[in-house]
Amino acid sequence: MTDRRRRGPVALAVSATSAGLLAALFALAVLTEPGQRADVAGLALLTAPEPILAGAARLVRALLPVVAAGVLVAVLVVAVRRRAGGRALVVGGLPLLVLGLATVLRDVVLPRPFLGAHGYLHNTFPSAHTATLAASCVAVVLLLGRRPGGWVTATLATSVLLAAWANVATQAHRPSDVVGALLLVGVGAPWAVLASRPGSRDGQPTPESTNRR
């Protein structure tokens, strides 16, 4: 069995687990009255007070996606020049895929029943903003083509946490929305990982495949 075939079941397992947790979170936080009540309580607790923290949260929410998009495009250009462009484009398309899925789920597929005055009446689950930024960070790591340094990992992880916080702190999303967004990324990210690590590159053996001989 090739390394790529071994990774296929792992990707499927991680993706399926993330999808199951996403569905369970939605059922609990959105479709039940205690879940909606707990969600709005978390929103009230995490809302940033005016003016300093709230202003900072709004700034973070506005700037982080722009910065993440710029970094992703730069890394994608380098990756396309360094190796097969098709695989790099597939990985680089992860944020767009996640954005589309999150938007369709939030605005078309998932309902929000009225179970009491628990925050917004319209559905906000999952957060497309958080999901897209998290997916962009995953894509950047994969496009680097090697294990990133500690500072890169810390910077990207901090960016995701800041985005999640800013979306709740500005009352744009409930806490469950941002957790659901991260789980949605967990559905798609394993397949991007699989696409970024093929068994061969441009017809030449990869170092991993060479070492296994």
N, C-alpha and C positions, 0 to 999 in steps of 0.2 A: 504493500500500500504506500503510495507517495505521500510526502508531507502535506501536500495540498488536500488530498483526500482525507487524511487524518484530521485536518483542521475543519473540514466541512461539518461533521457531526458536532464538533465543539461550538462552531458558530451557530448552528441550528439550535443547540441547547441553550446557549446564552440568549439568543434572540427570542426563543419561545418563553424562557423564564421571564425576561423583561416584559414581554407582551402580557403574560399572565399576571404579573405584579401590577402592570399598568391598568388592566381590566379590573383587578381587585381594588386598587386604589380608587378608581372612578366609581365603582359600585358602592364603596364605603363612604367616600367623602362627598359624593354628589347625589347619589340616589337614596341616601338615608337622612333622616332629620337630625340624628345625633352627629353624623358626619358633617353635614352643612353647618351645624351650630359650632362644632369644634373648629372647623375651617375658618369661620368668620371671627371666632375668638382669637385664633392665631394671627389673623390679619390685623386685628385691632392691637394685639400685643407687639407686632413687628412693624407697624406703621411708623415711619420716621417723623419725629416732631419737627415743626417749623421753627426757625427758617433754615438753620445750618444743615442739619442732617437730611432734611427733606430736599433741600437744594442740591446737596451732594449726591443723593440718590437719583434725582432727576438727571443730573449731569452724567453720572455713571451709566444710567440706562440709555441715554442718548448717544454717548461717545463710544462705549464698548463695542457695539456691533460694527461701527465704522472702522475702528482700529482693527478688529478681528478680520473684517473683510479685506482690508488692505494687506495685512500680514498673510492671509491665505492666498491672495492673488500673487503676491511676491514669491511665496514658497512654491506655488503651483507652477509659475513660469520657470523657476529654477529646476523643478522636478521634471518638467516636460523636456527641457534641454538636456537633462542628465540621463534620462532613461525613456522607455517607451511611453509616448504621450497618452495612449489610450488608457492605460492603467491609472496614470496620474489624474486624468480627467474624471475617471470613474470615482476615485477617492475624493477629488475636489468637488464633485457634485453631491457629496453627502449632505452638506447644509441645505442645498436646494430641495433635495428629496425630503429631508426632515421638515423643512418649512412647509412644503406642500402637504405632507401628512398631517402635521399639527393643525394647519389651517382648515383642512377638510374635516378632521375629527372635531375640532372646536365649533366650526360654523355650520356644518352640514349633518354630521353623523350623530354626535353625542347630544342627548337631550339634557336639560336641567329642570327637573320637576319643581314646582313651587311647594315647598314643605314648611313655609314660614318665612318671616322677614329676616333672612340670613344673608345679608349682603346683596350683591347684584342679582337681578332676576335672570339675566342672560347668562349663557354658558361661557366660561372663560378657561375651561380645561381642555387641553393642556396649553401651557404658555409657548406660543410659537417663537417669541423673542428669546426666551431662555433656551429652547431646544435648538434654535439655529446657531446661537453663539456656542453652545456646548459642542454641537456637531462640527463647527468650524475649528474649534480647538483640537478635536479628535483628528480631523483631516490634516491639520498642520503637523501634528505628531507623526502621522503615517507618511506624509509627503517628505518629511525630513530624511526618511530612508534609513535611519539608524536610531539607536536608543538615544533619546534626548538627554541633555545634561540636567542636573538637578534643578538649576535655576529656571530652565525652560519649563520643566514639568510644574514647578511651583508657581511660575507666572501664569501658565494656562489654567491650572486648577484654581488659583486665586481669582482669575477672570470669571470663571464659571460661577464660583461662589458669590462674587460681587454682583454678577448679573441676576442670579437668583434672588439675592437680598434686595437689590434695587427694584425688581419687579413687584415684590411684596411691599417694600417700604414706601413705594409711591402709590400703593393701592391699585396698581394696574392688574395684579393677579393675586389670587389666594395662595396660601402655602402649598396646597395640594396641586395647584396648577404647575408650579415650578418643579415639584418632585415628579409629577407625571411627565413633564418635558424631558427630564433626565432619563426616565425609564424609556421614553420613546426613542431617544438617542441610542439607548441600549439595544433596541430592536434592530436598528439599522447599522450600528457601528461594527458588529462582528463581521458583516458581509463586506464592509469596506476594508477591514483588516485582512480578510481573505483575498480580496482583490489586489491588495498592495503587496502581497507576499506570494507571488506565483512560484512554480517550480523551476521556471527558467526565465531568463531575461534576454529578449532580442535574439533568441536562438542559442544563447550561451548558458552554460550551467551557472547557477548562483553559487556563492561561497558555501551556503548551507548544503546544497546538493553535492558539491564537490567533497565536503568534509565527511559526508556519509558513505562515500565510496570506499 
